Amino acid sequence: EYICAYKNNKLVGLTIATPIVKEGVPSYGLVDFMILPEHRDCLNSIHDKLKRMAKENHKEAIMTMMSKPSAKKYRMFSNAYLKSPFTFHYIIKKYDKSISDETLYDINNWELRFIDSDDL
């Protein structure tokens, strides 16, 4: 399911949520969450629509896994998302030797996001 944010008939943000069941809990898993930097004022509207959509479709949770910088950027904590007590690491295989390790392993350079679900 998609939530789109428009300003002046221009798409400025998009969230993709998929229905999942995690540990027996009917939920939405956020597959992607993006917004143009100059339109971050739309973030709360996207979060509000996502919460309404979850309630209307009898979902008990909205889940995603993302980096701390991304969570801050998309205002996850101020919109009542909870931080997991678990630490997750990403695994990367470098195929292009011209990319420096400093650039590659800097978490601020990536928009990592995934959901842990067996029903996709």
C-alpha positions in Angstrom: 0.0 0.0 0.0 1.2 3.5 -0.8 0.9 6.8 0.9 1.8 9.7 -1.3 2.4 13.3 -0.3 1.7 16.0 -2.9 2.3 19.8 -2.9 1.1 21.8 -5.8 0.3 18.6 -7.7 3.9 17.5 -7.4 4.8 14.2 -5.6 7.1 15.2 -2.7 6.9 12.1 -0.5 6.1 8.4 -0.6 5.8 5.6 1.9 5.3 1.9 1.0 3.8 -0.3 3.6 3.0 -4.0 3.3 0.7 -6.1 5.5 2.7 -8.6 7.6 2.2 -10.8 10.6 5.2 -10.6 13.0 5.2 -12.8 16.0 1.4 -13.3 15.5 0.8 -9.5 15.5 -1.0 -8.1 12.4 1.1 -5.2 11.3 2.4 -3.0 8.5 6.0 -3.3 7.5 7.4 -0.1 6.1 9.4 -1.1 3.0 10.3 2.4 2.1 9.9 5.9 3.4 11.1 8.9 1.5 10.5 12.6 1.2 12.2 15.4 -0.7 14.4 17.3 1.8 12.7 20.6 1.1 9.3 19.1 2.0 9.9 17.6 5.4 7.0 19.6 6.7 4.8 16.8 5.2 6.3 14.1 7.4 3.7 14.4 10.2 0.9 14.1 7.6 2.4 10.9 6.2 2.7 9.5 9.8 -0.9 10.5 10.6 -2.2 8.8 7.4 -0.2 5.7 8.1 -1.6 5.5 11.7 -5.2 6.0 10.4 -4.6 3.3 7.7 -3.3 0.9 10.3 -6.3 1.5 12.5 -8.8 1.1 9.7 -7.2 -2.2 8.6 -6.9 -3.6 12.1 -3.1 -3.5 12.2 -1.7 -3.5 15.7 1.8 -2.3 14.9 3.8 -0.5 12.2 7.4 -1.8 11.9 10.6 -1.0 10.1 14.3 -1.3 10.6 16.3 1.8 9.7 19.5 3.5 10.9 19.5 6.1 13.6 20.2 9.0 11.2 17.2 7.9 9.0 15.0 7.5 12.1 15.8 11.0 13.1 15.4 12.4 9.6 11.9 10.9 9.2 10.9 11.9 12.8 10.1 8.3 13.8 10.6 8.8 17.5 8.6 12.0 17.7 5.8 10.1 15.9 5.7 7.4 18.7 7.8 4.7 17.0 9.8 2.7 19.6 13.4 1.8 19.3 14.3 -1.9 19.4 16.7 -3.0 22.2 18.5 -5.1 19.6 21.5 -4.0 17.5 21.5 -4.8 13.8 24.4 -4.7 11.5 24.5 -4.7 7.8 26.7 -6.9 5.7 28.3 -5.5 2.7 30.5 -6.9 -0.1 32.6 -4.4 -1.9 32.9 -5.0 -5.6 34.3 -1.6 -6.6 37.8 -1.1 -5.1 37.7 2.6 -6.1 35.2 3.3 -3.3 36.9 4.1 -0.1 36.1 2.1 3.0 35.4 5.4 4.8 32.7 6.3 2.3 31.3 2.8 2.1 31.0 2.1 5.8 29.7 5.5 6.8 26.1 4.9 7.9 25.2 8.5 7.0 25.7 7.7 3.3 23.0 5.1 3.2 19.2 4.8 3.4 19.1 1.3 4.8 15.7 0.0 5.5 14.2 -3.5 5.7 11.6 -5.5 7.5 12.1 -8.8 9.2 9.2 -10.9 8.0 8.7 -14.4 6.7 5.4 -13.7 4.9 6.7 -11.6 2.0 
